[in-house]
Amino acid sequence: MKHKFKIKSDKLMSGLAFVISLATLYVFFYQTSLIKKQQYASVLPYFEIGNTQLNGDYGFILENNGIGPGFINDIKIHYNDSVYNGYDVNDFFTKVILKQDTILNSYNVSHSSIRKGMLITEKETRYLLRLKQNAKRFELKQSRLRDWLNNKIKIEIIYSSVYEERWKIIFPETISPIKLK
């Protein structure tokens, strides 16, 4: 007795259509994930904090070198086992540093404030503190400011993209932002 197994053409076509549908569904989900990754990457803020010397002036700056805006979520300044939550650098400078360092004075230092909820646009630079070259005793004041900023305090900024991805940068500890979950 021979058993012949015959597949009818309508069943073959329906099976083939089912396989093609599954493959199309896979491609659809794959393309969707690629589009999502591209959208997230197209608005990627990349904050950096550091010292700069421009036209003779000394500056301590926050830059967004990314390709999208970043929202400030939190600012913390760590100093002497204390955390100054919500202070921006100028607040800390005027309320803490100036009380302890008589060489520095606020009349020669300008600033830009950064606060929770602020937007730092793509390629924007904010001078958190700026000491003009024509300031009296410029070199000494610059040296003191650098010492405070590089050796005595830590500045932690948590920020997010428009898609609410979050990062943290800690000056002077981290060179590049750390992605948070």
N, C-alpha and C positions, 0 to 999 in steps of 0.2 A: 504494500500500500504506500503509495506516494502521496505526500501532502504538499500541495502547492500553495505557497503563500503569495497571494496576489494583493497588491495595494491598489486600491481604486484611485484614479487620478484626482477626484474631488477631495479625498482624505489627504493625499500627498500635498495638494495645493493648500489646504487649510493648515496642515502642520508647518509647511514652509512659511505661510503668512504669520503664524504664531511666532516662529523663530525670528523672522524679520521684525516683528513688532517688539520683541524683547530687545533685540539689538538696537532698534531706534530709541527705545526708552533709555537704555544705557548711555547712548550718545547724547541724548537730551540732558540727562543728569550730569554727565561729564562736562558738557559745554556750559551748563548753568554754574557748576563749581568754578570753572575757569573765569567766567564773567564776574562772579563774586570776588574772586582773588584779584582780578584786574581792577575792579571798582575800589576795593580796599587799598590796593597799592597806589592808586591814583590820587589818594588824599592822605598820604602818609607824612605826618609831621615828624621832624627830626630835630629835637632841641639839643643845643649845646650851650654850656656855660663856660666862661673863661675870661682871662685877662687879655687886654689888647692895648696897643700903643698906636694911636692914629693922629697924625699931624702934631705930634709932640704931646698930646693929651693922653692921660692914662684912663682906661676904661675897664670896667668889669661888666661884661655883657651877657645877655641871653639872646641867642639866635635861633631862628627856625630855619634850618637848612634843608628842610624837607620839601615835598611837592604838594603840600596841603596845609590847611590851617590846623592849629592845635588849641584846645581849650585847657586853661589852667584849672586843675581839680583841687590841688592842695599844695601848700608851701610850708615847709618846716625848716627851721634853722636850729641846729644842734650846737650847743656851746656849754662847756663846763657841766656836763651831766644834766643839762636842762634842755628842753625842747620848746622853742618859741613857735607855736602853731599859728598859722594864719598871718604871721609877720611877713612883710616883704623886706628885701635887703635894706632899703632906706629906713624903714621903721626900726629895724634892728640896729642899724648904724647910728641913728639919732638917739635911741633910747638906751642902748647898751654900750656901744663902742665909744661914743663921745664922752660918756660919763667916766670911762676908764682910761682914755688916751687923750691927754691934754695937748699933744702935738697937733692932732687933727682938729679941724673945726668945720662946722657945716657950711660956712660961708663960701668955701672954695669947692664944695662938692655938689654937683647937680645929679639928678637921678630921674629915672622913669619908674613909676610904680607898676608892680604886677600884683594882681589879686585873684583870688578864687573866682572862677567864672569868666575871666578875661579871655579874649581870643587873640592869639599871636598868629598873624597871617604868614603865608608862605614867603620866605626870604626876608622876613622882618628881623631887625636887630633892635633890641632895647638896651639902653645903657642903664643898668641897675645902679651903678655909681660911676661918676665921671669927674676926674680931677683935671682942671685946666692947667696947661703948661705954665701959664703966667701966674699961677698961685705962689704966694710967698712960701719959701722953703719947699718947693715942689718935690725935689728928689727925696727928701726926708719923709714927706707925707706919702708919696707914692710907695716908698719902701714899707712904711707902717701899714698902709692899706693892703698891700700885697701880703704882708705877714699875717694880718688878721684873716684875710680871705683864704689864703692857701694853707695856713697852719693851725689856726685856732678855732675855726668854725667849719661846719658842714652845712651845705644848703641842699635840701631835697625838694625837688619839684615833681609832682605827679600831674601828668597831662593826658589828654585823650584826643582822638580824631573825631571827625563828624560821625563815624560809624561806632563810636564809643569804645574803640580799642584803646587800651591804657598803657602808658609807659612811665618809667621813673628814671630820673637822672639825679645823681648825687655828686655835687662838686665838693672837694676835688677827687673823690674816689673813683668815679666811673668815667670812662672816656666816651662811651656811647650809651644811649638809653637802653634800659632793661624793660622788656615787654612783660606786663603784668597779666595775670589771668582774669 
